[in-house]
């Protein structure tokens, strides 16, 4: 494990057998994709939650209606309030700033998300 310092808190970084895991020392896990995955498949029938961070402070959850920074927290609380699996994937648009992705992850954590994954980069 390697400790990383961030302006908003302490993070840990760990390389596991399948993936990289970055987590805050207060218990939130962030999972990064394997840089060389064996197989990447799309599962349209999945109940996975994917939060997209788009330019201009716009967010979308599972390609639904766009959300703003002001409405994101309430929508995530609504989604995760009764959901047993507190897992989310965050996908940042290449044009967004890193701080916008961190903002989204902080809001997700505040909404009860325990594990945050980063999906593999699209190769299409």
C-alpha positions as CSV (number, residue, x, y, z in Angstrom):
1,X,0.0,0.0,0.0
2,X,1.1,3.5,-0.7
3,X,-0.3,6.5,1.1
4,X,-1.2,9.6,-1.0
5,X,-2.0,13.0,0.4
6,X,-4.8,15.0,-1.1
7,X,-6.1,18.5,-0.2
8,X,-9.3,17.1,1.1
9,X,-8.0,14.1,3.1
10,X,-5.8,11.0,3.1
11,X,-6.0,8.4,0.4
12,X,-4.5,4.9,0.1
13,X,-3.5,3.2,-3.1
14,X,-3.4,-0.6,-3.4
15,X,-2.8,-2.9,-6.3
16,X,-4.9,-6.1,-5.9
17,X,-4.9,-9.2,-8.0
18,X,-7.6,-7.8,-10.4
19,X,-7.6,-4.1,-10.0
20,X,-6.2,-0.9,-8.5
21,X,-8.0,0.3,-5.4
22,X,-7.8,3.9,-4.2
23,X,-9.6,4.6,-1.0
24,X,-10.0,7.3,1.6
25,X,-8.7,6.2,5.0
26,X,-12.2,6.9,6.3
27,X,-13.6,3.8,4.5
28,X,-14.7,4.8,1.0
29,X,-13.2,2.5,-1.7
30,X,-12.5,3.7,-5.2
31,X,-11.8,1.0,-7.8
32,X,-9.9,1.7,-11.0
33,X,-10.1,-0.7,-14.0
34,X,-7.4,-3.1,-14.9
35,X,-5.3,-1.3,-17.6
36,X,-5.2,-4.5,-19.6
37,X,-8.5,-6.3,-19.0
38,X,-9.0,-9.7,-20.5
39,X,-12.6,-9.2,-21.5
40,X,-14.9,-6.1,-21.2
41,X,-18.5,-6.8,-21.8
42,X,-21.5,-4.4,-21.6
43,X,-24.5,-5.7,-19.7
44,X,-27.6,-3.8,-20.6
45,X,-29.7,-5.7,-18.1
46,X,-27.4,-4.7,-15.3
47,X,-28.6,-2.9,-12.2
48,X,-25.2,-1.0,-12.0
49,X,-25.3,2.7,-11.4
50,X,-23.0,4.8,-13.7
51,X,-22.5,8.4,-12.9
52,X,-21.2,10.4,-15.9
53,X,-19.4,13.6,-15.2
54,X,-19.9,15.9,-18.2
55,X,-18.6,19.4,-19.2
56,X,-20.2,22.5,-17.8
57,X,-21.1,21.0,-14.4
58,X,-23.6,18.5,-15.9
59,X,-24.0,15.0,-14.5
60,X,-26.0,12.0,-15.8
61,X,-27.0,8.8,-13.9
62,X,-27.4,5.8,-16.3
63,X,-27.9,8.2,-19.2
64,X,-31.1,9.7,-17.7
65,X,-32.0,13.4,-17.5
66,X,-29.1,15.7,-16.9
67,X,-28.4,16.9,-13.3
68,X,-26.7,19.9,-12.0
69,X,-24.3,20.2,-9.0
70,X,-27.3,21.5,-7.0
71,X,-29.6,18.5,-7.9
72,X,-27.0,15.7,-7.9
73,X,-27.0,15.0,-4.2
74,X,-30.8,14.7,-3.9
75,X,-31.0,12.3,-6.9
76,X,-28.2,10.1,-5.5
77,X,-29.8,9.9,-2.1
78,X,-33.1,8.9,-3.8
79,X,-31.3,6.1,-5.7
80,X,-29.2,4.8,-2.8
81,X,-31.6,5.2,0.1
82,X,-33.0,1.7,0.0
83,X,-30.5,0.1,-2.3
84,X,-28.6,-2.7,-0.5
85,X,-25.5,-2.5,-2.8
86,X,-23.9,0.9,-2.3
87,X,-21.7,0.6,-5.4
88,X,-21.3,3.2,-8.2
89,X,-19.1,3.6,-11.3
90,X,-18.0,7.1,-12.2
91,X,-17.1,8.0,-15.8
92,X,-15.5,11.3,-16.5
93,X,-15.7,13.0,-19.9
94,X,-12.2,13.7,-21.2
95,X,-13.0,17.4,-21.2
96,X,-13.9,17.7,-17.5
97,X,-11.4,18.8,-14.8
98,X,-10.3,16.3,-12.3
99,X,-11.8,18.4,-9.5
100,X,-15.3,17.9,-11.1
101,X,-14.9,14.1,-10.9
102,X,-13.7,14.4,-7.3
103,X,-16.7,16.6,-6.5
104,X,-19.0,13.9,-7.9
105,X,-17.3,11.2,-5.9
106,X,-17.6,13.2,-2.7
107,X,-21.3,13.8,-3.4
108,X,-21.8,10.1,-4.0
109,X,-20.1,9.3,-0.8
110,X,-22.4,11.7,1.0
111,X,-25.3,9.9,-0.5
112,X,-24.2,6.6,1.0
113,X,-22.1,5.1,-1.7
114,X,-19.4,2.8,-0.2
115,X,-17.5,1.6,-3.3
116,X,-16.8,3.8,-6.3
117,X,-15.5,2.1,-9.5
118,X,-14.0,3.6,-12.6
119,X,-15.1,1.7,-15.8
120,X,-12.5,0.8,-18.4
121,X,-11.9,3.5,-21.1
122,X,-14.0,3.1,-24.2
123,X,-12.1,1.7,-27.1
124,X,-14.8,2.3,-29.7
